[in-house]
């Protein structure tokens, strides 16, 4: 097995621009957004897009996995910057905000991709590991209930996002109730 060569700086920038542009295009137009339009909007040629992403599914997977990685990275960053109880509260707020903001895009990408793909499984694992890390720290500090499981955090965040989608003004209230529910019972 060979390790892929690192990307040159310009290739990395092109890759990142394509992913960011595709995220917007998929949100606006759905998974059938024209790839040539994405390349043009990203300021690259079609050949550059196809060199990085040989098919539409590869581009959709890159957008989805990039978003998941950002949510995961945030959990770790918050633990470095804040006490565990505050970190988990901030992460849950961000997770819900992300889910509300990206709900249409995520649902579209997940529906268009095979749910049994390696990338979907990997993204699920990345999120569960982030949830486990931040939950364990908050449980050890006594800031959240001991019986909570990592998957519970993801389900709670998704549930609040779904509920707030049709009632955005309720989002903050629901997030507060959810976060209060994480606290140990006295």
KOLVEXLUM-575799 format. One record per atom (N, C-alpha, C): residue in three letters; z, y, x. Coordinates in nm, 2 decimals, padded with zeros to 4 digits. Layout:
BEGIN
 resn     zz     yy     xx
  ALA      Z      Y      X
...
This chain:
BEGIN
 resn     zz     yy     xx
  UNK  00.00 -00.12  00.08
  UNK  00.00  00.00  00.00
  UNK  00.00  00.12  00.09
  UNK -00.09  00.22  00.06
  UNK -00.10  00.34  00.14
  UNK -00.04  00.45  00.07
  UNK  00.02  00.54  00.14
  UNK  00.08  00.66  00.09
  UNK -00.03  00.77  00.07
  UNK -00.05  00.83 -00.04
  UNK -00.15  00.94 -00.05
  UNK -00.12  01.05  00.04
  UNK -00.23  01.11  00.09
  UNK -00.22  01.22  00.18
  UNK -00.16  01.34  00.10
  UNK -00.08  01.42  00.16
  UNK -00.04  01.54  00.10
  UNK -00.15  01.64  00.07
  UNK -00.14  01.71 -00.04
  UNK -00.25  01.81 -00.08
  UNK -00.25  01.93  00.01
  UNK -00.36  01.98  00.04
  UNK -00.37  02.11  00.11
  UNK -00.31  02.21  00.01
  UNK -00.27  02.33  00.07
  UNK -00.21  02.43 -00.01
  UNK -00.31  02.48 -00.12
  UNK -00.43  02.50 -00.09
  UNK -00.53  02.55 -00.20
  UNK -00.55  02.44 -00.30
  UNK -00.55  02.31 -00.26
  UNK -00.57  02.21 -00.36
  UNK -00.45  02.20 -00.45
  UNK -00.33  02.22 -00.39
  UNK -00.20  02.22 -00.47
  UNK -00.20  02.33 -00.57
  UNK -00.25  02.45 -00.53
  UNK -00.26  02.56 -00.62
  UNK -00.35  02.54 -00.74
  UNK -00.47  02.48 -00.70
  UNK -00.57  02.45 -00.80
  UNK -00.51  02.35 -00.90
  UNK -00.44  02.24 -00.85
  UNK -00.38  02.14 -00.94
  UNK -00.28  02.21 -01.03
  UNK -00.20  02.29 -00.98
  UNK -00.09  02.36 -01.06
  UNK -00.16  02.45 -01.17
  UNK -00.26  02.52 -01.13
  UNK -00.33  02.61 -01.22
  UNK -00.40  02.53 -01.34
  UNK -00.46  02.42 -01.30
  UNK -00.52  02.33 -01.40
  UNK -00.42  02.28 -01.50
  UNK -00.31  02.23 -01.45
  UNK -00.20  02.18 -01.54
  UNK -00.15  02.29 -01.63
  UNK -00.12  02.40 -01.57
  UNK -00.06  02.51 -01.65
  UNK -00.17  02.56 -01.76
  UNK -00.29  02.57 -01.72
  UNK -00.40  02.61 -01.82
  UNK -00.42  02.50 -01.92
  UNK -00.41  02.37 -01.88
  UNK -00.43  02.26 -01.98
  UNK -00.31  02.26 -02.08
  UNK -00.19  02.29 -02.03
  UNK -00.08  02.29 -02.12
  UNK -00.10  02.39 -02.23
  UNK -00.15  02.51 -02.20
  UNK -00.18  02.61 -02.30
  UNK -00.29  02.57 -02.39
  UNK -00.40  02.52 -02.33
  UNK -00.52  02.48 -02.41
  UNK -00.48  02.36 -02.50
  UNK -00.40  02.27 -02.46
  UNK -00.36  02.16 -02.55
  UNK -00.27  02.21 -02.66
  UNK -00.19  02.30 -02.63
  UNK -00.10  02.36 -02.73
  UNK -00.19  02.44 -02.84
  UNK -00.28  02.51 -02.79
  UNK -00.37  02.59 -02.88
  UNK -00.47  02.51 -02.96
  UNK -00.53  02.41 -02.89
  UNK -00.65  02.34 -02.94
  UNK -00.63  02.19 -02.97
  UNK -00.51  02.14 -02.92
  UNK -00.49  01.99 -02.93
  UNK -00.55  01.92 -02.82
  UNK -00.53  01.78 -02.82
  UNK -00.57  01.70 -02.70
  UNK -00.73  01.70 -02.68
  UNK -00.80  01.75 -02.77
  UNK -00.95  01.75 -02.75
  UNK -01.00  01.88 -02.70
  UNK -00.91  01.97 -02.65
  UNK -00.95  02.09 -02.58
  UNK -01.06  02.06 -02.48
  UNK -01.17  02.13 -02.48
  UNK -01.28  02.10 -02.38
  UNK -01.23  02.12 -02.24
  UNK -01.26  02.01 -02.16
  UNK -01.21  02.01 -02.02
  UNK -01.29  02.12 -01.94
  UNK -01.41  02.14 -01.97
  UNK -01.49  02.25 -01.90
  UNK -01.43  02.38 -01.93
  UNK -01.38  02.41 -02.05
  UNK -01.32  02.53 -02.08
  UNK -01.18  02.55 -02.00
  UNK -01.11  02.44 -01.99
  UNK -00.99  02.44 -01.92
  UNK -01.01  02.47 -01.77
  UNK -01.12  02.41 -01.71
  UNK -01.15  02.44 -01.57
  UNK -01.19  02.59 -01.56
  UNK -01.27  02.64 -01.65
  UNK -01.31  02.78 -01.64
  UNK -01.19  02.88 -01.66
  UNK -01.10  02.85 -01.75
  UNK -00.98  02.93 -01.77
  UNK -00.89  02.92 -01.65
  UNK -00.89  02.81 -01.58
  UNK -00.80  02.79 -01.46
  UNK -00.87  02.86 -01.34
  UNK -00.99  02.90 -01.35
  UNK -01.06  02.96 -01.24
  UNK -01.11  02.86 -01.13
  UNK -01.14  02.74 -01.18
  UNK -01.19  02.64 -01.09
  UNK -01.32  02.58 -01.15
  UNK -01.39  02.51 -01.07
  UNK -01.51  02.44 -01.12
  UNK -01.48  02.31 -01.18
  UNK -01.57  02.26 -01.26
  UNK -01.55  02.13 -01.33
  UNK -01.52  02.02 -01.23
  UNK -01.59  02.03 -01.12
  UNK -01.58  01.93 -01.01
  UNK -01.44  01.92 -00.96
  UNK -01.37  02.04 -00.95
  UNK -01.24  02.05 -00.90
  UNK -01.14  01.98 -01.00
  UNK -01.17  02.01 -01.13
  UNK -01.08  01.95 -01.23
  UNK -01.09  01.80 -01.23
  UNK -01.22  01.75 -01.23
  UNK -01.24  01.61 -01.23
  UNK -01.19  01.54 -01.10
  UNK -01.19  01.61 -00.99
  UNK -01.14  01.55 -00.86
  UNK -00.99  01.52 -00.88
  UNK -00.92  01.61 -00.94
  UNK -00.78  01.59 -00.96
  UNK -00.75  01.50 -01.08
  UNK -00.83  01.51 -01.18
  UNK -00.81  01.44 -01.31
  UNK -00.93  01.38 -01.36
  UNK -00.96  01.25 -01.32
  UNK -01.09  01.19 -01.35
  UNK -01.11  01.16 -01.50
  UNK -01.01  01.18 -01.58
  UNK -01.03  01.16 -01.72
  UNK -00.93  01.25 -01.80
  UNK -00.95  01.27 -01.93
  UNK -00.87  01.35 -02.01
  UNK -00.72  01.30 -02.01
  UNK -00.71  01.17 -02.02
  UNK -00.58  01.11 -02.03
  UNK -00.50  01.14 -01.90
  UNK -00.56  01.14 -01.79
  UNK -00.49  01.18 -01.66
  UNK -00.44  01.32 -01.66
  UNK -00.52  01.41 -01.72
  UNK -00.47  01.55 -01.73
  UNK -00.36  01.56 -01.83
  UNK -00.37  01.49 -01.95
  UNK -00.26  01.50 -02.05
  UNK -00.13  01.44 -01.99
  UNK -00.14  01.33 -01.91
  UNK -00.03  01.27 -01.85
  UNK  00.04  01.37 -01.75
  UNK -00.05  01.44 -01.68
  UNK  00.01  01.54 -01.58
  UNK  00.08  01.65 -01.65
  UNK  00.03  01.70 -01.76
  UNK  00.10  01.81 -01.83
  UNK  00.23  01.75 -01.88
  UNK  00.23  01.64 -01.95
  UNK  00.35  01.58 -02.01
  UNK  00.45  01.55 -01.90
  UNK  00.41  01.49 -01.79
  UNK  00.51  01.45 -01.69
  UNK  00.57  01.58 -01.62
  UNK  00.48  01.68 -01.60
  UNK  00.53  01.80 -01.54
  UNK  00.64  01.87 -01.63
  UNK  00.62  01.87 -01.76
  UNK  00.72  01.93 -01.85
  UNK  00.85  01.85 -01.84
  UNK  00.84  01.72 -01.84
  UNK  00.96  01.63 -01.84
  UNK  01.03  01.65 -01.70
  UNK  00.96  01.66 -01.59
  UNK  01.02  01.68 -01.46
  UNK  01.10  01.81 -01.46
  UNK  01.04  01.92 -01.52
  UNK  01.11  02.05 -01.53
  UNK  01.25  02.04 -01.60
  UNK  01.25  01.97 -01.71
  UNK  01.38  01.95 -01.79
  UNK  01.47  01.87 -01.70
  UNK  01.43  01.77 -01.64
  UNK  01.51  01.68 -01.55
  UNK  01.57  01.77 -01.43
  UNK  01.48  01.84 -01.37
  UNK  01.52  01.92 -01.25
  UNK  01.63  02.02 -01.29
  UNK  01.61  02.07 -01.41
  UNK  01.71  02.17 -01.46
  UNK  01.85  02.11 -01.47
  UNK  01.86  01.99 -01.51
  UNK  01.99  01.93 -01.52
  UNK  02.06  01.93 -01.39
  UNK  01.99  01.89 -01.29
  UNK  02.04  01.88 -01.15
  UNK  02.08  02.02 -01.10
  UNK  01.99  02.12 -01.12
  UNK  02.01  02.25 -01.08
  UNK  02.14  02.31 -01.14
  UNK  02.15  02.29 -01.27
  UNK  02.27  02.34 -01.35
  UNK  02.40  02.28 -01.29
  UNK  02.40  02.16 -01.26
  UNK  02.52  02.09 -01.20
  UNK  02.55  02.15 -01.06
  UNK  02.45  02.20 -00.99
  UNK  02.48  02.26 -00.86
  UNK  02.54  02.40 -00.88
  UNK  02.49  02.47 -00.99
  UNK  02.53  02.61 -01.01
  UNK  02.65  02.63 -01.10
  UNK  02.69  02.53 -01.17
  UNK  02.80  02.56 -01.27
  UNK  02.89  02.44 -01.28
  UNK  03.01  02.46 -01.33
  UNK  03.10  02.35 -01.36
  UNK  03.04  02.25 -01.46
  UNK  03.07  02.12 -01.45
  UNK  03.01  02.02 -01.54
  UNK  03.00  02.06 -01.69
  UNK  03.11  02.11 -01.74
  UNK  03.12  02.14 -01.89
  UNK  03.02  02.25 -01.92
  UNK  03.01  02.35 -01.84
  UNK  02.92  02.46 -01.86
  UNK  02.77  02.41 -01.84
  UNK  02.75  02.33 -01.74
  UNK  02.62  02.28 -01.70
  UNK  02.56  02.19 -01.82
  UNK  02.64  02.11 -01.88
  UNK  02.59  02.03 -01.99
  UNK  02.56  02.11 -02.11
  UNK  02.65  02.21 -02.14
  UNK  02.62  02.30 -02.25
  UNK  02.49  02.38 -02.23
  UNK  02.47  02.43 -02.11
  UNK  02.35  02.50 -02.08
  UNK  02.22  02.41 -02.09
  UNK  02.24  02.29 -02.04
  UNK  02.13  02.20 -02.04
  UNK  02.09  02.16 -02.18
  UNK  02.19  02.13 -02.26
  UNK  02.16  02.10 -02.40
  UNK  02.09  02.21 -02.47
  UNK  02.13  02.33 -02.45
  UNK  02.06  02.45 -02.51
  UNK  01.92  02.46 -02.46
  UNK  01.90  02.44 -02.33
  UNK  01.76  02.44 -02.27
  UNK  01.68  02.33 -02.32
  UNK  01.74  02.21 -02.33
  UNK  01.67  02.09 -02.38
  UNK  01.62  02.12 -02.52
  UNK  01.70  02.17 -02.61
  UNK  01.66  02.20 -02.75
  UNK  01.56  02.31 -02.75
  UNK  01.58  02.41 -02.67
  UNK  01.48  02.52 -02.66
  UNK  01.34  02.47 -02.62
  UNK  01.34  02.38 -02.52
  UNK  01.22  02.32 -02.47
  UNK  01.16  02.24 -02.58
  UNK  01.24  02.15 -02.64
  UNK  01.18  02.07 -02.75
  UNK  01.13  02.15 -02.86
  UNK  01.19  02.26 -02.90
  UNK  01.14  02.34 -03.01
  UNK  01.01  02.40 -02.97
  UNK  01.01  02.46 -02.85
  UNK  00.89  02.53 -02.80
  UNK  00.77  02.44 -02.77
  UNK  00.80  02.32 -02.72
  UNK  00.69  02.23 -02.68
  UNK  00.67  02.11 -02.78
  UNK  00.74  02.12 -02.90
  UNK  00.74  02.01 -02.99
  UNK  00.59  01.97 -03.03
  UNK  00.51  02.07 -03.07
  UNK  00.38  02.04 -03.11
  UNK  00.30  01.98 -02.99
  UNK  00.31  02.04 -02.87
  UNK  00.24  01.99 -02.76
  UNK  00.28  01.85 -02.72
  UNK  00.41  01.83 -02.72
  UNK  00.47  01.69 -02.68
  UNK  00.42  01.59 -02.78
  UNK  00.43  01.62 -02.91
  UNK  00.39  01.52 -03.01
  UNK  00.24  01.49 -03.00
  UNK  00.16  01.60 -02.97
  UNK  00.02  01.58 -02.96
  UNK -00.01  01.49 -02.84
  UNK  00.05  01.52 -02.73
  UNK  00.02  01.44 -02.61
  UNK  00.07  01.30 -02.62
  UNK  00.19  01.28 -02.68
  UNK  00.24  01.15 -02.69
  UNK  00.16  01.06 -02.79
  UNK  00.11  01.13 -02.89
  UNK  00.02  01.06 -02.99
  UNK -00.11  01.02 -02.92
  UNK -00.16  01.11 -02.84
  UNK -00.29  01.08 -02.78
  UNK -00.28  00.98 -02.66
  UNK -00.17  00.97 -02.60
  UNK -00.15  00.87 -02.49
  UNK -00.10  00.74 -02.55
  UNK -00.12  00.64 -02.48
  UNK -00.07  00.51 -02.52
  UNK  00.08  00.51 -02.49
  UNK  00.16  00.48 -02.59
  UNK  00.31  00.49 -02.57
  UNK  00.36  00.38 -02.46
  UNK  00.28  00.29 -02.43
  UNK  00.32  00.19 -02.33
  UNK  00.27  00.22 -02.19
  UNK  00.21  00.34 -02.17
  UNK  00.16  00.37 -02.04
  UNK  00.28  00.38 -01.94
  UNK  00.24  00.36 -01.82
  UNK  00.34  00.37 -01.71
  UNK  00.40  00.51 -01.71
  UNK  00.32  00.61 -01.73
  UNK  00.37  00.75 -01.72
  UNK  00.47  00.78 -01.83
  UNK  00.45  00.73 -01.95
  UNK  00.54  00.75 -02.06
  UNK  00.67  00.68 -02.03
  UNK  00.67  00.56 -01.98
  UNK  00.79  00.49 -01.94
  UNK  00.86  00.56 -01.83
  UNK  00.79  00.61 -01.73
  UNK  00.85  00.68 -01.62
  UNK  00.92  00.81 -01.67
  UNK  00.85  00.89 -01.75
  UNK  00.91  01.01 -01.81
  UNK  01.04  00.98 -01.88
  UNK  01.04  00.88 -01.96
  UNK  01.16  00.84 -02.04
  UNK  01.27  00.81 -01.94
  UNK  01.24  00.74 -01.83
  UNK  01.34  00.71 -01.73
  UNK  01.39  00.83 -01.66
  UNK  01.30  00.92 -01.63
  UNK  01.34  01.05 -01.56
  UNK  01.44  01.13 -01.65
  UNK  01.41  01.14 -01.78
  UNK  01.50  01.21 -01.87
  UNK  01.63  01.14 -01.88
  UNK  01.63  01.01 -01.90
  UNK  01.75  00.94 -01.91
  UNK  01.84  00.95 -01.79
  UNK  01.78  00.95 -01.67
  UNK  01.86  00.96 -01.55
  UNK  01.92  01.10 -01.54
  UNK  01.84  01.20 -01.58
  UNK  01.90  01.34 -01.58
  UNK  02.01  01.35 -01.67
  UNK  01.99  01.30 -01.79
  UNK  02.10  01.30 -01.90
  UNK  02.22  01.22 -01.85
  UNK  02.20  01.11 -01.78
  UNK  02.31  01.03 -01.73
  UNK  02.39  01.11 -01.62
  UNK  02.32  01.17 -01.53
  UNK  02.38  01.25 -01.43
  UNK  02.47  01.36 -01.48
  UNK  02.42  01.44 -01.57
  UNK  02.49  01.55 -01.62
  UNK  02.60  01.51 -01.71
  UNK  02.58  01.40 -01.79
  UNK  02.68  01.35 -01.88
  UNK  02.80  01.29 -01.80
  UNK  02.77  01.21 -01.70
  UNK  02.88  01.15 -01.62
  UNK  02.97  01.26 -01.56
  UNK  02.91  01.36 -01.50
  UNK  02.99  01.47 -01.44
  UNK  03.07  01.54 -01.55
  UNK  03.02  01.56 -01.67
  UNK  03.09  01.63 -01.77
  UNK  03.20  01.54 -01.83
  UNK  03.18  01.41 -01.83
  UNK  03.28  01.31 -01.88
  UNK  03.39  01.30 -01.77
  UNK  03.36  01.30 -01.65
  UNK  03.46  01.29 -01.54
  UNK  03.55  01.41 -01.54
  UNK  03.49  01.53 -01.57
  UNK  03.57  01.65 -01.58
  UNK  03.65  01.67 -01.71
  UNK  03.63  01.57 -01.80
  UNK  03.70  01.58 -01.93
  UNK  03.64  01.68 -02.03
  UNK  03.52  01.73 -02.00
  UNK  03.46  01.83 -02.09
  UNK  03.39  01.77 -02.21
  UNK  03.35  01.64 -02.20
  UNK  03.28  01.58 -02.32
  UNK  03.34  01.44 -02.35
  UNK  03.31  01.39 -02.46
  UNK  03.36  01.26 -02.51
  UNK  03.32  01.15 -02.42
  UNK  03.41  01.06 -02.40
  UNK  03.39  00.94 -02.31
  UNK  03.28  00.85 -02.37
  UNK  03.28  00.84 -02.51
  UNK  03.19  00.74 -02.57
  UNK  03.04  00.77 -02.57
  UNK  03.01  00.90 -02.54
  UNK  02.87  00.94 -02.54
  UNK  02.79  00.86 -02.43
  UNK  02.67  00.84 -02.47
  UNK  02.57  00.77 -02.38
  UNK  02.46  00.87 -02.35
  UNK  02.39  00.85 -02.24
  UNK  02.28  00.94 -02.20
  UNK  02.18  00.96 -02.31
  UNK  02.14  00.85 -02.37
  UNK  02.04  00.86 -02.48
  UNK  02.09  00.94 -02.59
  UNK  02.22  00.95 -02.62
  UNK  02.28  01.03 -02.73
  UNK  02.24  01.18 -02.70
  UNK  02.25  01.22 -02.58
  UNK  02.22  01.36 -02.55
  UNK  02.07  01.39 -02.59
  UNK  01.98  01.30 -02.56
  UNK  01.84  01.32 -02.59
  UNK  01.81  01.32 -02.74
  UNK  01.88  01.22 -02.80
  UNK  01.86  01.21 -02.95
  UNK  01.92  01.33 -03.02
  UNK  02.03  01.38 -02.98
  UNK  02.09  01.50 -03.04
  UNK  02.00  01.62 -03.02
  UNK  01.96  01.64 -02.90
  UNK  01.87  01.75 -02.87
  UNK  01.74  01.75 -02.95
  UNK  01.68  01.63 -02.96
  UNK  01.56  01.61 -03.04
  UNK  01.58  01.64 -03.19
  UNK  01.70  01.59 -03.23
  UNK  01.73  01.60 -03.38
  UNK  01.75  01.75 -03.41
  UNK  01.82  01.83 -03.33
  UNK  01.83  01.97 -03.36
  UNK  01.70  02.04 -03.35
  UNK  01.62  02.00 -03.25
  UNK  01.48  02.06 -03.24
  UNK  01.40  02.04 -03.37
  UNK  01.40  01.92 -03.42
  UNK  01.33  01.88 -03.54
  UNK  01.38  01.96 -03.66
  UNK  01.51  01.97 -03.67
  UNK  01.57  02.05 -03.78
  UNK  01.54  02.19 -03.77
  UNK  01.54  02.25 -03.65
  UNK  01.52  02.39 -03.63
  UNK  01.37  02.43 -03.64
  UNK  01.28  02.33 -03.63
  UNK  01.14  02.36 -03.63
  UNK  01.10  02.43 -03.76
  UNK  01.15  02.38 -03.87
  UNK  01.12  02.44 -04.00
  UNK  01.22  02.55 -04.04
  UNK  01.32  02.57 -03.96
  UNK  01.42  02.67 -04.00
  UNK  01.47  02.73 -03.86
  UNK  01.39  02.81 -03.80
  UNK  01.42  02.86 -03.66
  UNK  01.55  02.95 -03.66
  UNK  01.58  03.01 -03.77
  UNK  01.71  03.10 -03.77
  UNK  01.83  03.01 -03.76
  UNK  01.82  02.88 -03.80
  UNK  01.93  02.79 -03.79
  UNK  01.95  02.73 -03.65
  UNK  01.86  02.75 -03.56
  UNK  01.86  02.68 -03.43
  UNK  01.99  02.71 -03.36
  UNK  02.03  02.83 -03.34
  UNK  02.15  02.87 -03.27
  UNK  02.28  02.81 -03.33
  UNK  02.29  02.81 -03.46
  UNK  02.40  02.75 -03.53
  UNK  02.41  02.60 -03.51
  UNK  02.29  02.54 -03.52
  UNK  02.29  02.39 -03.50
  UNK  02.32  02.35 -03.36
  UNK  02.27  02.43 -03.26
  UNK  02.30  02.40 -03.12
  UNK  02.45  02.42 -03.09
  UNK  02.51  02.52 -03.15
  UNK  02.66  02.54 -03.13
  UNK  02.74  02.43 -03.19
  UNK  02.70  02.38 -03.31
  UNK  02.77  02.27 -03.37
  UNK  02.75  02.14 -03.29
  UNK  02.63  02.12 -03.24
  UNK  02.60  02.00 -03.16
  UNK  02.69  02.01 -03.03
  UNK  02.69  02.12 -02.96
  UNK  02.77  02.13 -02.84
  UNK  02.92  02.11 -02.86
  UNK  02.97  02.17 -02.98
  UNK  03.11  02.15 -03.01
  UNK  03.14  02.01 -03.04
  UNK  03.04  01.93 -03.09
  UNK  03.06  01.79 -03.12
  UNK  03.06  01.70 -02.99
  UNK  03.02  01.76 -02.88
  UNK  03.03  01.68 -02.75
  UNK  03.17  01.68 -02.70
  UNK  03.25  01.78 -02.74
  UNK  03.38  01.80 -02.68
  UNK  03.47  01.68 -02.72
  UNK  03.57  01.64 -02.63
  UNK  03.66  01.54 -02.67
  UNK  03.75  01.58 -02.79
  UNK  03.79  01.49 -02.87
  UNK  03.87  01.51 -02.98
  UNK  04.02  01.52 -02.93
  UNK  04.09  01.63 -02.98
  UNK  04.23  01.64 -02.94
  UNK  04.32  01.58 -03.03
